């Protein structure tokens, strides 16, 4: 009834199917048989090429499935948006600086969804974004039958293809790969591709040498048209080179979200003594480090570092330097990739120096985003001063543009966030390179000058991380820490009322001898200033170090006891007793005649309250109504926060001599008059 051959339906004619000559069209069943055979015999090859990964300092390969984390895709390329700098900063409060994800948040879709939606796809991404890993995952999923199970996966490193002997075509290269597995020939490969039964995964277009790029681009363009029914997926770094594939859709790999970071960490630490939870908890404690975790390559570095000790090094600058080295030189070198550098006279050291200059210049100006021409100008100024640099202005312009694109494509440290608008890839690297430029100046006079300039930003929240990094990176932090202390003390130096307040804080703190005087002063300072409870103890506890919990409990207890003594322990016959008695005698009975009490309260109540407060101040040194102005309140807040920063710098992994450390801690939160009279212990 159906007019079909039952033997074909059962597959009994496959084994004896005739060999077709040129021009013959294979039947669907013959293609099915060929696809099954190639998939079966190439299983080991796919597993070898795609089943494991090993990056950075991993001691041994790890199974791809044991670590792979789902990739998300941006359907709109960031660099092609038309946003202005003002639009990109919209919603960010730079005055009350908080760390933010540069470039904003875009809608993403799962990577597998993007592959399913487009038969010709170019996946762009920053260095270390996980492009190769994603392509390997596609190959493994296809071979396992969980993705395009009716196709043959082919994973090809375009670098290997470009450098293969004899410069074969893409079809010949695929046929040779399959032939090495003992199956098929050129004809078989052509039939499978023509029938749309191949998933061609081409990795690393940016890794192809300039001499081979034209031929490789031509091959991809022509073969993707010739075998239009097969699926092609190409990966390339953003800004690597100019190309045009009319049939391909471009998408971009998104940074890792918090959920993806947690998923990756869960898999990484699954069989290890260090737990994923402890890793995530430590990330939450340090926003600068957490920013790096959005890049899969740098997240791998963080996991490797954390795995060794269950913590991150106190001196974060060492971690950031390692991350910077990976992006500048190690990542490509470990994979055997030699890239064409736009300005070959720039060594890795000079690239770091140039990026540091750009970082300090832009950070000092508050420019988290900067226009392409602006950053090209910075690059041109740097190149102009290098040995054997071009002096022709037009050539310098071309060089600066080429260097910018090379930094973006090869290192990913500068990123085009919108059309013609750049930023550093991570605010963390922007801050690290800014600090590097400050502390690495070889001229002592220039170093002192730039450190003085840094200290002028002591009250600006956005400079906090730069201070911490600069102190940690300095061979000796004595000079910088003393500059910070002097600047902090000067904030309140000319305001007599604020100096009186500091004197009162010192006097009140003298009643407790068990802890460091500076820690107790910090507690009374914060309480008297009525700062938020969460902030009222942070400086005191930072100074108390290992005895922080005891300090918090004892100070609260001391305050409670002081209140009790103020209420109960009044010696009869003392001046304080008589003063209080006199005030009580003038106070009408509030439970008596309300008609008598009310007029007195409205007329004399405020005067009586003020006299009562003055008695408390005189005999118990409590009850001060400082009545600070708004300006004074702001100054006190800046002063407190700056002292907290100074203490955090002292607690960091920096080198500071004992005399300098002791003097800073002994004179914290003291009025200027007492600081000027300070004598070193033993003097």
Residue pairs with C-beta under 8 A, 6 or more apart in sequence:
5 13
7 13
8 27
8 29
11 29
11 33
13 29
14 29
14 30
14 33
17 30
17 33
20 26
20 30
20 187
26 34
26 191
26 195
31 191
31 192
31 195
31 197
34 184
34 188
34 191
34 192
35 150
35 151
35 152
35 192
35 197
37 183
37 184
38 152
38 178
38 181
38 183
38 184
38 188
38 192
39 143
39 152
41 178
41 181
41 182
41 183
42 152
42 177
42 178
42 181
42 183
43 143
44 181
45 177
45 180
45 181
46 139
46 140
46 143
46 153
46 155
47 140
47 143
49 136
49 139
49 155
50 64
50 135
50 136
50 137
50 139
50 140
50 155
51 63
51 64
51 65
51 136
51 140
52 61
52 62
52 63
52 64
53 61
53 62
53 64
53 67
53 133
53 136
54 60
54 61
54 62
55 297
55 300
55 334
56 297
56 300
56 301
56 304
56 326
56 330
56 334
57 304
58 304
64 133
64 136
64 137
64 140
65 140
66 267
66 270
67 264
67 267
67 268
68 133
68 137
68 267
69 130
69 256
69 260
69 263
69 264
69 267
69 296
70 110
70 111
70 112
70 260
70 263
71 110
71 111
71 130
71 133
71 134
71 137
71 253
71 254
72 108
72 109
72 110
72 111
72 253
72 254
72 257
72 260
73 108
73 109
73 110
73 111
73 113
73 114
73 123
73 251
73 252
73 253
73 254
74 106
74 107
74 108
74 251
74 252
74 253
74 254
75 107
75 109
75 114
75 251
76 106
76 252
77 124
77 238
77 250
77 251
77 252
78 103
78 106
78 252
78 415
78 416
78 417
78 418
79 238
79 239
79 416
79 417
79 418
79 419
80 419
81 418
81 419
82 418
82 419
83 417
83 418
83 419
83 421
84 418
84 421
85 369
85 370
85 371
85 421
88 102
88 103
88 104
88 369
88 417
88 418
88 421
89 368
89 369
92 98
92 100
94 366
94 368
94 462
96 461
97 460
97 461
97 462
99 287
99 288
99 291
99 427
100 427
101 255
101 291
101 294
102 368
102 369
102 415
102 417
102 423
102 424
102 426
102 427
103 415
103 417
103 418
103 423
106 254
108 254
111 123
111 134
111 253
112 138
112 141
112 147
114 121
114 123
114 251
115 121
115 138
115 147
115 231
115 233
118 248
118 249
118 251
119 228
119 230
119 231
119 232
120 224
120 231
120 232
120 245
120 247
120 248
120 249
121 231
121 232
121 233
121 234
121 248
121 249
121 251
122 233
122 234
122 235
122 236
122 245
122 248
122 249
122 250
122 251
123 131
123 134
123 135
123 233
123 234
123 235
123 236
123 251
123 252
123 253
124 235
124 236
124 237
124 238
124 250
124 251
124 252
124 253
125 131
125 235
125 237
125 238
125 252
125 253
126 237
126 238
126 253
126 295
126 412
126 415
126 425
127 237
127 297
127 327
127 331
127 410
127 411
127 412
128 295
128 296
128 297
128 298
128 326
128 327
128 331
128 412
129 253
129 255
129 295
129 296
129 297
130 253
130 296
130 297
131 203
131 204
131 235
131 236
131 237
131 253
132 203
132 204
132 235
133 296
134 235
134 253
135 155
135 201
135 203
135 233
135 235
136 155
138 147
138 153
138 199
138 201
138 233
139 153
139 154
139 155
139 199
139 201
140 153
141 147
142 148
142 149
142 151
142 153
142 199
143 153
148 199
148 231
150 197
151 196
151 197
151 198
151 199
151 230
151 231
152 192
152 197
152 198
152 199
153 198
153 199
153 201
154 174
154 177
154 198
154 199
154 200
154 201
155 201
155 203
156 170
156 173
156 174
156 177
156 200
156 201
156 202
156 203
157 203
157 204
157 207
158 202
158 203
158 204
158 205
158 207
158 208
158 216
158 234
159 204
159 207
159 208
159 337
161 170
161 173
161 202
161 216
162 208
162 209
162 212
162 213
162 215
162 216
163 209
163 212
164 173
167 215
168 176
169 219
169 223
170 200
170 219
170 220
170 223
171 186
171 189
171 190
171 193
171 223
172 186
174 189
174 193
174 198
174 200
175 184
175 185
175 186
175 188
175 189
175 190
178 184
178 188
178 189
179 185
184 192
192 198
192 230
193 200
193 223
193 227
193 230
194 226
194 227
194 229
195 229
196 227
196 228
196 229
196 230
196 231
197 230
198 227
198 230
198 231
199 230
199 231
199 233
200 227
200 230
200 231
200 232
200 233
201 233
202 220
202 232
202 233
202 234
202 235
203 234
203 235
204 235
204 236
204 337
205 216
205 220
205 234
205 235
205 236
205 240
205 241
205 243
206 236
206 237
206 240
206 241
206 409
206 410
207 335
207 337
207 339
208 216
209 338
209 340
210 340
213 241
217 243
220 232
220 234
220 245
221 245
224 232
224 245
224 247
224 248
225 247
228 247
232 248
234 245
234 248
237 409
237 410
237 412
238 252
238 408
238 409
238 412
238 415
238 416
239 405
239 408
239 409
239 416
240 409
241 409
255 294
255 295
256 264
256 293
256 294
256 295
256 296
256 299
257 294
261 280
261 283
261 290
261 293
261 294
261 299
262 276
262 280
264 296
264 299
264 303
265 276
265 279
265 280
265 299
265 303
266 276
268 276
268 303
268 307
269 275
269 276
269 279
269 303
269 307
270 276
272 307
273 310
274 306
274 307
274 310
278 310
279 302
279 303
279 306
282 289
282 306
282 311
282 312
283 289
283 290
283 293
283 302
284 290
286 312
286 316
288 316
288 427
288 428
288 431
288 465
289 302
289 312
289 316
289 319
289 428
291 426
291 427
291 428
292 298
292 299
292 301
292 302
292 320
292 323
292 426
292 428
293 299
293 302
294 426
295 425
295 426
297 326
297 327
297 331
298 323
298 326
301 322
301 323
301 326
302 312
302 319
305 312
305 313
305 319
305 322
306 312
312 319
313 319
313 653
314 652
314 653
315 472
315 652
315 653
315 654
316 468
316 469
316 472
317 432
317 435
317 469
317 472
317 473
320 428
320 429
320 432
320 469
321 432
323 429
324 352
324 413
324 429
324 432
324 433
327 411
327 412
327 413
328 348
328 351
328 352
328 411
328 413
329 348
332 338
332 339
332 410
339 406
339 410
341 406
341 410
342 399
342 402
342 403
342 405
342 406
343 383
343 399
343 402
343 403
343 406
345 386
345 387
345 388
345 389
346 354
346 383
346 386
346 403
350 386
351 407
351 411
352 433
352 436
353 382
354 378
354 379
354 382
355 407
355 413
355 414
355 433
356 433
356 434
356 436
356 437
356 440
357 378
357 382
357 437
358 375
358 378
358 379
358 433
359 424
359 429
359 430
359 431
359 432
359 433
359 434
359 436
359 437
360 433
360 434
360 437
360 438
361 378
362 368
362 370
362 375
362 430
363 430
363 431
363 434
363 466
364 434
364 453
366 462
367 374
368 423
368 427
368 430
369 417
369 421
369 422
369 423
370 421
370 422
370 423
371 420
371 421
371 422
372 404
372 416
372 420
372 421
372 422
373 420
375 404
375 414
375 422
376 397
376 400
376 401
376 404
377 400
379 399
379 400
379 403
379 404
380 396
380 397
380 399
380 400
383 389
383 390
383 396
383 399
383 400
383 403
384 391
384 396
389 396
390 396
390 399
404 414
404 422
407 413
407 414
408 414
408 415
408 416
408 422
412 425
413 424
413 425
413 429
414 422
414 423
414 424
414 425
415 422
415 423
415 424
415 425
416 422
417 423
423 430
424 430
424 433
428 465
431 465
431 466
431 469
432 469
434 466
435 466
435 469
435 470
435 473
436 469
436 473
437 450
438 450
438 451
438 454
438 466
438 470
439 447
439 470
439 473
439 474
440 473
441 447
441 450
448 479
451 470
451 479
451 480
451 483
452 483
454 463
454 466
454 467
454 470
454 480
455 480
455 483
455 484
455 487
456 487
457 463
457 466
458 467
458 484
458 487
458 488
458 642
458 645
459 491
459 638
459 641
459 642
461 641
464 645
467 484
467 645
467 649
468 645
468 648
468 649
468 652
470 480
471 477
471 480
471 481
471 649
471 652
471 654
472 652
472 653
472 654
474 480
474 654
474 655
475 655
476 655
476 656
476 657
477 649
477 654
477 655
477 656
478 656
478 657
478 660
481 646
481 649
481 650
481 656
481 660
481 664
482 660
482 664
484 642
484 645
484 646
484 649
485 646
485 664
485 667
487 642
488 639
488 642
488 643
488 646
489 667
489 672
489 675
491 635
491 638
491 639
491 642
492 498
492 499
492 502
492 635
492 636
492 639
492 672
493 499
493 672
495 632
495 635
497 626
497 628
497 632
498 628
498 632
498 635
498 636
499 671
499 672
499 673
500 671
501 528
501 626
501 636
502 525
502 669
502 670
502 671
503 671
503 673
503 674
504 528
504 621
504 624
505 521
505 524
505 525
505 528
505 669
506 521
506 669
506 670
506 671
506 674
507 621
508 524
508 528
508 621
509 517
509 520
509 521
509 523
509 524
510 517
511 558
511 562
512 520
512 554
512 555
512 558
514 554
515 544
515 547
515 551
515 554
516 543
516 544
516 665
517 666
518 543
518 665
518 666
518 668
518 669
519 540
519 541
519 543
519 544
519 551
520 540
520 551
520 555
521 668
521 669
521 670
522 539
522 540
522 543
522 643
522 668
522 669
523 536
523 537
523 540
523 551
523 555
525 539
525 640
525 669
526 535
526 536
526 537
526 539
526 540
526 640
527 536
527 559
528 624
528 626
529 633
529 636
529 637
529 640
531 637
531 640
535 640
537 552
538 644
539 640
539 643
539 644
539 647
540 551
540 552
540 555
541 548
541 551
541 552
542 548
542 644
542 647
542 648
542 651
543 647
543 665
543 668
544 550
544 551
545 651
562 622
566 616
566 620
566 622
570 576
570 577
570 580
571 577
575 619
576 615
576 619
576 620
579 615
579 618
579 619
580 615
583 608
583 611
583 612
583 615
586 608
587 608
588 596
588 597
588 600
589 597
590 597
613 623
613 625
616 622
616 623
617 623
617 624
628 636
643 668
643 669
646 664
646 668
647 668
650 656
650 661
650 664
650 665
659 680
662 680
662 681
663 678
663 680
666 678
667 674
667 675
667 678
670 678
